[in-house]
């Protein structure tokens, strides 16, 4: 089966769930226009699940054990945001 790269726009919000095929690999987070966007390598034929993502601003506190894996950092309007991937929801 083929693999493709899809993009998903994010909100600057503490937690958000993004529906995408299971097994997707987040490649990058960048601003596209003014919108935080992730690019994900995935197999579109896989069942869809909800991926739990967390955005944390520089200087904001968080619980390290709950946040997930670091993905990347973006800068927007003088703020610096860091994206973490907590994986697929059960």
Backbone bond lengths (Angstrom), bond angles and torsions (degrees), N, CA, C in turn:
res aa  C-N    CA-C-N  psi(-1)  N-CA   C-N-CA  omega(-1)  CA-C   N-CA-C  phi
1 X - - - 1.457 - - 1.529 110.16 -
2 X 1.313 115.33 153.06 1.453 120.76 -177.52 1.517 111.97 -81.35
3 X 1.319 113.91 150.75 1.458 122.54 173.14 1.521 107.03 -108.89
4 X 1.332 116.93 143.43 1.464 122.09 178.97 1.526 109.09 -133.35
5 X 1.305 115.74 169.30 1.466 121.44 173.21 1.520 107.38 -114.90
6 X 1.331 115.41 121.78 1.465 122.32 176.27 1.525 108.54 -110.66
7 X 1.323 115.26 157.50 1.459 119.62 173.95 1.517 109.40 -114.50
8 X 1.327 114.76 149.24 1.467 122.30 178.21 1.519 107.68 -134.21
9 X 1.335 115.91 126.48 1.465 120.45 175.61 1.515 109.18 -80.89
10 X 1.333 115.80 141.21 1.462 122.14 -179.68 1.515 110.33 -115.46
11 X 1.298 114.67 160.12 1.465 122.25 169.19 1.530 107.37 -98.29
12 X 1.318 116.96 154.08 1.463 119.53 171.08 1.519 105.20 -83.82
13 X 1.329 115.02 91.77 1.465 122.95 -176.94 1.516 107.70 -143.35
14 X 1.333 116.71 150.64 1.456 119.64 -178.54 1.522 111.45 -52.24
15 X 1.326 116.96 -60.93 1.466 122.40 -179.33 1.510 109.52 -122.88
16 X 1.314 115.94 143.38 1.458 120.76 171.58 1.521 109.24 -152.83
17 X 1.321 115.39 147.04 1.451 122.47 177.67 1.523 108.11 -106.90
18 X 1.325 116.25 130.85 1.451 121.88 -178.75 1.527 108.10 -118.65
19 X 1.328 116.57 125.24 1.462 120.96 178.42 1.525 109.02 -78.22
20 X 1.350 114.84 125.73 1.460 120.99 177.91 1.523 108.95 -158.53
21 X 1.343 117.54 159.60 1.455 119.46 178.12 1.533 112.13 -58.40
22 X 1.319 115.39 143.10 1.462 121.37 179.39 1.527 110.60 -60.76
23 X 1.322 115.57 145.75 1.461 120.98 177.13 1.507 115.05 86.53
24 X 1.334 117.92 4.19 1.460 120.68 -179.63 1.529 111.80 -64.30
25 X 1.327 116.11 145.09 1.470 122.64 177.80 1.524 108.61 -110.85
26 X 1.336 117.24 117.06 1.461 120.98 178.06 1.522 108.03 -72.78
27 X 1.325 115.50 120.72 1.458 121.04 -177.26 1.520 113.03 -91.21
28 X 1.340 116.20 -36.88 1.461 119.19 -171.66 1.518 110.33 -164.03
29 X 1.326 115.77 153.72 1.465 122.44 165.30 1.515 106.18 -123.48
30 X 1.331 115.42 133.13 1.455 122.42 177.15 1.519 107.97 -149.93
31 X 1.315 115.58 168.02 1.461 119.31 171.27 1.514 107.86 -86.50
32 X 1.327 116.52 131.71 1.456 121.45 169.38 1.515 105.12 -115.27
33 X 1.309 115.59 109.43 1.450 119.96 -166.08 1.524 106.05 68.58
34 X 1.300 117.90 -125.00 1.466 121.49 176.97 1.526 111.61 -106.31
35 X 1.342 118.00 8.71 1.459 122.77 -171.61 1.529 111.15 -103.59
36 X 1.364 118.27 125.26 1.462 119.35 172.56 1.538 109.18 -61.24
37 X 1.328 116.06 130.73 1.459 121.81 -175.18 1.519 109.52 -137.30
38 X 1.356 115.74 137.96 1.457 120.07 173.17 1.523 108.75 -110.65
39 X 1.329 115.53 149.49 1.451 122.59 173.75 1.522 106.55 -114.24
40 X 1.329 114.96 130.82 1.462 121.31 -172.17 1.526 109.52 -127.23
41 X 1.331 116.19 127.60 1.467 121.75 173.25 1.520 107.08 -85.48
42 X 1.339 116.26 124.37 1.460 118.93 -174.54 1.516 111.62 -152.28
43 X 1.319 114.37 167.81 1.455 122.54 173.77 1.528 106.40 -105.38
44 X 1.337 118.02 107.38 1.460 120.51 -172.24 1.527 114.37 -63.88
45 X 1.322 118.11 -16.23 1.469 121.20 -179.80 1.527 112.51 -81.25
46 X 1.336 118.00 -8.53 1.465 121.32 -179.97 1.529 110.50 -72.39
47 X 1.342 117.41 153.85 1.470 119.72 174.74 1.532 110.42 -59.10
48 X 1.320 115.71 150.63 1.472 121.54 -178.05 1.528 109.91 -90.59
49 X 1.324 115.54 138.98 1.463 122.29 174.46 1.512 109.18 -133.43
50 X 1.325 116.35 177.29 1.468 120.85 177.47 1.524 108.91 -103.85
51 X 1.318 115.15 125.01 1.458 122.79 179.99 1.511 107.84 -96.54
52 X 1.325 117.84 127.29 1.469 123.03 -177.65 1.516 109.73 -92.78
53 X 1.329 116.77 118.41 1.458 122.85 -178.51 1.522 110.08 -119.08
54 X 1.319 115.01 149.21 1.477 120.81 179.61 1.516 108.57 -130.04
55 X 1.316 116.69 132.45 1.462 122.05 173.59 1.522 108.00 -113.05
56 X 1.332 115.15 127.10 1.462 121.74 -177.97 1.524 108.64 -123.39
57 X 1.316 116.63 131.18 1.456 120.94 176.53 1.520 110.87 -81.52
58 X 1.318 115.99 150.35 1.460 120.48 175.36 1.529 108.96 -56.52
59 X 1.323 115.82 131.18 1.460 121.60 179.88 1.513 114.12 90.20
60 X 1.329 118.20 -8.48 1.468 121.69 178.97 1.524 109.15 -86.39
61 X 1.314 117.02 144.34 1.464 120.32 -179.85 1.531 110.61 -87.90
62 X 1.339 115.55 157.33 1.463 122.13 178.77 1.519 108.51 -159.27
63 X 1.327 116.07 165.36 1.464 121.88 177.16 1.527 107.06 -94.85
64 X 1.320 116.60 111.24 1.456 122.56 -172.73 1.526 112.94 -57.29
65 X 1.324 117.70 -38.03 1.466 121.16 -176.84 1.525 112.45 -68.71
66 X 1.331 118.26 -18.37 1.466 121.48 -176.18 1.519 114.34 -102.87
67 X 1.305 117.61 -9.08 1.467 119.80 -165.59 1.529 114.46 -83.81
68 X 1.315 118.90 -29.19 1.459 120.82 -179.74 1.510 112.72 96.75
69 X 1.326 115.25 -165.19 1.467 122.31 -175.17 1.525 111.28 -89.15
70 X 1.336 115.16 138.99 1.460 121.13 177.98 1.528 109.91 -66.57
71 X 1.339 116.41 135.05 1.460 122.29 178.80 1.521 110.88 -109.03
72 X 1.341 117.31 -49.51 1.453 119.96 -176.65 1.511 111.75 175.83
73 X 1.326 115.50 179.02 1.462 123.28 -175.87 1.519 109.23 -130.07
74 X 1.330 115.65 141.88 1.460 121.51 173.77 1.522 108.64 -129.58
75 X 1.332 116.16 158.48 1.459 122.44 175.38 1.522 108.03 -123.15
76 X 1.345 114.87 134.30 1.456 119.90 -177.95 1.517 110.31 -150.05
77 X 1.309 117.02 126.08 1.469 122.95 176.32 1.525 112.78 51.38
78 X 1.318 117.50 40.33 1.458 121.82 178.00 1.517 114.43 83.88
79 X 1.325 118.35 -0.97 1.460 122.60 178.42 1.525 109.69 -106.39
80 X 1.335 115.70 153.26 1.456 121.69 177.19 1.520 107.81 -120.59
81 X 1.345 116.03 124.47 1.456 123.19 -175.96 1.524 109.83 -119.15
82 X 1.331 116.31 141.37 1.453 123.17 -177.96 1.532 108.70 -120.45
83 X 1.335 116.41 127.95 1.461 121.72 -177.77 1.520 110.47 -99.03
84 X 1.351 114.90 133.68 1.469 122.64 176.11 1.517 108.64 -124.97
85 X 1.327 115.67 147.14 1.459 123.03 -178.00 1.517 109.20 -113.60
86 X 1.318 117.04 112.75 1.480 122.15 179.13 1.514 112.03 -90.09
87 X 1.344 117.96 1.49 1.452 122.08 176.37 1.518 112.74 90.33
88 X 1.320 113.85 -172.45 1.463 119.74 -178.34 1.521 110.40 -78.83
89 X 1.323 115.82 142.35 1.466 121.30 177.51 1.527 109.37 -70.47
90 X 1.317 115.54 147.90 1.474 119.60 -179.85 1.510 110.91 -76.40
